[in-house]
Each structure stands twice: as structure tokens, then as C-alpha cells.
Amino acid sequence: MAATANPHKLAEIEAILGPAVELLARPDDLGEVVEDGDTLEANARLKATAVFIHTGRPAVADDTGLEVAALAGAPGVRSARYAGEDADDADNRVRLLAELEGTADRSACFRTVAVVVFPEGRELLVEGMTAGTIAEAPRGGKGFGYDPVFVPHGGDGRTFAEMSPEEKNAVSHRGKAFRALAAQLAL
């Protein structure tokens, strides 16, 4: 079972894992899982455990954070709520760019932690990281979240939002994490 309620993230995970894994969508009747952990690992574990308890089936969840050097690692674990609890992706990007205005060091990294919780109590945890920089302004129409402002190293100067899904998944934090997960599951 997938713990994400984000259809963009689910599509990315399915594309990364390929046909070897059939991810079942998060149950509609589960409701929101409060992500109040202090780390990406804690939030991923909270979500996977909530889905497992609700369904009794193995569950996978991830949490991702954008860590910007000039902002002492912010937005980090609060990436999805950086501009406030009711903020959307555009609001988060606007705040990020405003805080970096005039800043020379725009280095950043995306980190994803994925956790699988199994019925017998076993747990798998993997992490993926992609280093890059924050663009001066949003570019590209693909992706979601911070994709229009994140320029990964090795991405030919393009943001994630300027890449095809296949190009992005080849170098992204989520791609690295879920390929590592697939390897541990021997897929």
C-alpha cells in the first residue's frame, strides 16, 4: 500500500519501481496523517505505520525535504508547509525565492527517506539525495513542488520541471531512494 495522498508522487514512485511492484492507492477513508516528526525518517515512518495499522498490509511511505545551505538547511522537514499550513507549491516557492533574494550561495539538496513497514514488524529504510542549486526564478512546466526552482547537478543546467519524467527520475532523490528500496526488496 502506498501512504502518499499526492497523485504526482504516487505516479513518480510507480514509474521508478516499474511493473515489478503494484502499489495500491492509499485508502480514502484513512484521513490525514499528522506529520509532526522532527525528521524525514520520523514522518515517513508515521505515514507507513498509519497505513499499515489501517489496512494490515505492508505499507510504503516517503518524506522529502529540500535543504538549502544559505537557510541553514531550511525548509527541510517543513518543505511541504514552508509558507504555512494552507500554502500550496507556488506559495512555498515564492517564500523560498524571496528568502534567497540577493544570496550568492544557492546550493541545496533534496533528500528523500522511504520506509516500508511489514506485518511481521520488519521495516526497511532507504535514503536518496540529489545535490544542486536553487534557480533565480521558476522554469519549466513539468513536475511539482520545488521542481521549477531546483537545478540538479548533472542536469545540464535544467530544473527538474524542465526535464522529462524519465530524466528527472534518473537523477532525483526519490528515484535514488526507490531504486535502493527495489534493490533491497530484490525486485
VEXDREN-2710 file (C-alpha; in Angstrom, 1 decimal):
% VEXDREN-2710
k/r/px/py/pz
1/MET/0.0/0.0/0.0
2/ALA/1.2/3.5/-0.8
3/ALA/0.9/6.0/2.0
4/THR/1.0/9.1/-0.2
5/ALA/-2.1/11.0/-1.0
6/ASN/-0.2/13.0/-3.6
7/PRO/-1.0/11.7/-7.0
8/HIS/2.1/13.2/-8.6
9/LYS/4.3/11.5/-6.0
10/LEU/2.5/8.2/-6.5
11/ALA/2.9/8.4/-10.3
12/GLU/6.7/9.0/-9.8
13/ILE/7.1/6.1/-7.4
14/GLU/5.2/3.8/-9.7
15/ALA/7.4/4.9/-12.7
16/ILE/10.6/4.4/-10.7
17/LEU/9.6/0.9/-9.4
18/GLY/8.2/-0.2/-12.7
19/PRO/5.9/-3.2/-13.3
20/ALA/7.5/-5.4/-10.7
21/VAL/5.5/-3.7/-7.9
22/GLU/1.8/-3.0/-7.9
23/LEU/1.2/-0.2/-5.4
24/LEU/-2.3/0.1/-4.1
25/ALA/-3.5/3.6/-3.5
26/ARG/-3.8/5.0/0.0
27/PRO/-7.3/4.2/1.3
28/ASP/-9.7/7.2/1.0
29/ASP/-11.1/6.5/4.5
30/LEU/-7.8/6.8/6.2
31/GLY/-7.9/10.6/6.6
32/GLU/-4.9/12.8/7.2
33/VAL/-1.8/11.5/9.0
34/VAL/-0.3/14.2/11.1
35/GLU/3.4/14.7/10.1
36/ASP/4.7/16.1/13.3
37/GLY/8.1/14.3/13.3
38/ASP/11.3/16.2/13.6
39/THR/13.0/14.3/10.8
40/LEU/12.1/13.0/7.3
41/GLU/12.6/9.4/8.7
42/ALA/10.1/10.0/11.5
43/ASN/7.5/11.4/9.1
44/ALA/7.9/8.6/6.6
45/ARG/7.6/6.1/9.5
46/LEU/4.4/7.8/10.8
47/LYS/2.7/7.6/7.4
48/ALA/3.7/4.0/6.7
49/THR/2.7/2.9/10.1
50/ALA/-0.7/4.6/9.9
51/VAL/-1.4/2.9/6.5
52/PHE/-0.3/-0.5/7.9
53/ILE/-2.4/-0.2/11.0
54/HIS/-5.4/0.9/8.9
55/THR/-5.1/-1.9/6.3
56/GLY/-3.0/-4.7/7.9
57/ARG/-0.9/-4.7/4.7
58/PRO/2.7/-3.8/4.1
59/ALA/2.9/0.0/3.5
60/VAL/5.5/2.3/2.0
61/ALA/5.8/5.9/2.7
62/ASP/8.4/8.6/2.0
63/ASP/9.1/12.1/3.2
64/THR/11.2/14.5/1.2
65/GLY/12.9/17.7/2.2
66/LEU/14.7/20.5/0.4
67/GLU/17.7/21.6/2.3
68/VAL/19.2/25.0/1.4
69/ALA/22.6/25.8/2.7
70/ALA/22.1/29.6/2.9
71/LEU/18.9/28.9/5.0
72/ALA/20.7/26.6/7.5
73/GLY/19.0/23.5/6.0
74/ALA/15.5/25.0/5.7
75/PRO/12.9/24.3/4.7
76/GLY/13.9/20.7/5.4
77/VAL/11.3/18.6/7.1
78/ARG/8.8/21.5/6.8
79/SER/9.2/21.7/3.0
80/ALA/5.6/21.0/2.2
81/ARG/4.4/23.6/4.7
82/TYR/7.2/26.2/4.3
83/ALA/4.9/29.1/3.6
84/GLY/2.3/28.0/6.1
85/GLU/-0.1/25.1/6.8
86/ASP/-2.5/26.0/4.0
87/ALA/0.2/27.0/1.5
88/ASP/0.4/25.4/-2.0
89/ASP/3.5/24.6/-4.0
90/ALA/3.6/28.1/-5.6
91/ASP/3.4/29.8/-2.2
92/ASN/6.3/27.7/-0.9
93/ARG/8.4/28.6/-4.0
94/VAL/7.6/32.3/-3.6
95/ARG/8.8/32.2/0.0
96/LEU/11.9/30.3/-0.8
97/LEU/12.9/32.6/-3.6
98/ALA/12.2/35.7/-1.5
99/GLU/14.4/34.4/1.3
100/LEU/17.2/33.7/-1.2
101/GLU/17.0/37.1/-3.0
102/GLY/20.5/38.6/-3.2
103/THR/22.1/35.4/-1.8
104/ALA/25.2/34.2/-3.6
105/ASP/25.2/30.7/-2.2
106/ARG/22.2/29.0/-3.7
107/SER/23.4/25.4/-3.1
108/ALA/20.8/22.9/-1.9
109/CYS/20.0/19.3/-1.8
110/PHE/16.8/17.2/-2.0
111/ARG/16.6/14.3/0.4
112/THR/14.0/11.5/0.4
113/VAL/13.7/8.9/3.1
114/ALA/11.4/5.9/2.3
115/VAL/10.2/3.4/4.8
116/VAL/8.3/0.1/4.3
117/VAL/6.5/-1.4/7.3
118/PHE/5.7/-5.1/7.2
119/PRO/3.1/-7.0/9.2
120/GLU/5.7/-9.1/11.0
121/GLY/7.2/-6.0/12.4
122/ARG/10.1/-5.8/10.0
123/GLU/11.0/-2.4/8.5
124/LEU/13.1/-1.3/5.6
125/LEU/14.5/2.3/5.4
126/VAL/16.4/3.8/2.5
127/GLU/17.5/7.3/1.6
128/GLY/18.2/9.2/-1.7
129/MET/19.9/12.6/-2.1
130/THR/20.5/14.9/-5.0
131/ALA/22.7/18.0/-4.8
132/GLY/22.0/21.1/-6.8
133/THR/21.2/24.8/-6.7
134/ILE/18.2/27.0/-6.5
135/ALA/17.4/28.9/-9.7
136/GLU/16.8/32.7/-9.6
137/ALA/13.2/32.1/-10.9
138/PRO/10.9/29.2/-11.7
139/ARG/11.5/27.5/-15.0
140/GLY/9.6/24.6/-16.7
141/GLY/6.1/23.3/-16.6
142/LYS/6.6/19.7/-15.5
143/GLY/6.9/18.2/-12.0
144/PHE/5.5/19.6/-8.8
145/GLY/6.7/21.2/-5.5
146/TYR/10.1/22.8/-5.8
147/ASP/10.8/21.2/-9.2
148/PRO/10.6/24.5/-11.1
149/VAL/13.4/26.1/-8.9
150/PHE/15.7/23.1/-8.3
151/VAL/18.6/22.6/-10.7
152/PRO/20.3/19.3/-10.0
153/HIS/24.0/18.8/-10.5
154/GLY/24.4/16.7/-13.7
155/GLY/21.1/18.0/-15.2
156/ASP/22.7/20.2/-17.9
157/GLY/21.5/23.4/-16.1
158/ARG/17.8/22.5/-16.3
159/THR/15.4/22.4/-13.4
160/PHE/13.5/19.3/-12.6
161/ALA/10.5/20.9/-14.1
162/GLU/12.3/21.3/-17.5
163/MET/13.1/17.5/-17.6
164/SER/11.0/14.7/-18.8
165/PRO/9.8/12.4/-16.0
166/GLU/12.3/9.8/-17.1
167/GLU/15.2/12.2/-17.0
168/LYS/14.2/13.5/-13.6
169/ASN/13.7/10.0/-12.1
170/ALA/17.2/9.1/-13.3
171/VAL/18.9/11.7/-11.1
172/SER/16.3/12.6/-8.5
173/HIS/16.4/11.9/-4.8
174/ARG/13.1/10.0/-5.0
175/GLY/14.5/7.9/-7.9
176/LYS/17.6/7.1/-5.9
177/ALA/15.7/6.2/-2.8
178/PHE/13.1/3.9/-4.5
179/ARG/15.7/2.2/-6.7
180/ALA/17.6/1.4/-3.4
181/LEU/14.3/0.1/-2.0
182/ALA/13.7/-2.1/-5.0
183/ALA/17.2/-3.5/-4.7
184/GLN/16.7/-4.3/-1.0
185/LEU/13.4/-6.0/-1.9
186/ALA/15.3/-7.9/-4.7
187/LEU/13.0/-6.7/-7.4
END
